[in-house]
Amino acid sequence: MAIFAPLPAHHPAIGRPCARCGEPFKLGDRTILTPRAGGERDGFTVEADLVHATPCSPPAARTIEPKPGFDWTRVRWTGPHALVDDTCSYCGAAISEDSVPLRLWNERSWAAVFCDACMKTWWGMELCDSGEADDDPSGVADDEDWDDEDEDLDDDDDFDDDDPGDGV
């Protein structure tokens, strides 16, 4: 569920009521879209309502809490219009380009970012490693990684698009 950037002054939602709590949106509010029950129309389009990111958001969007011993006074928050920080807001460690750090925002839209070690230690997140020492973090194989055996197929060996592939 995406939490949108703070509402700018020219946003059309400013002054309109939140679909969940009825309080009007104001400058700087963070919002989310929540699907309406039965709002699916064509399998791709879903009708949704704009609600405050907290406290109106569904519980799954706001229940993340640190482990016991976490000290909120150590968190270095950056302002709502500041550039994304490349160091951990808790321990100060550098955040590598390959990392996908945890980012949190407070009620005033100030942000904090957490490194892999702090995500694991304080937030209980398990980090996945592909186990391969690949220089390309995208996970896409290079041309030399592909198996060349399929180049030997002749026209009779092509796969039939109508075959469901169940071997029958």
Secondary structure, DSSP 8 states (H G I E B T S, - for coil): --------TT-TTBTSB-TTT--BB-TT--EEEEEEEEEE-SSS-EEEEEEESSSSS-GGGT-----TT--GGG---B-TTS---SB-TTT--B--TT---EEEE-TT--EEEE-HHHHHHHH-------S---S-TT----GGGS-GGGGG--GGGS--TT--SS--
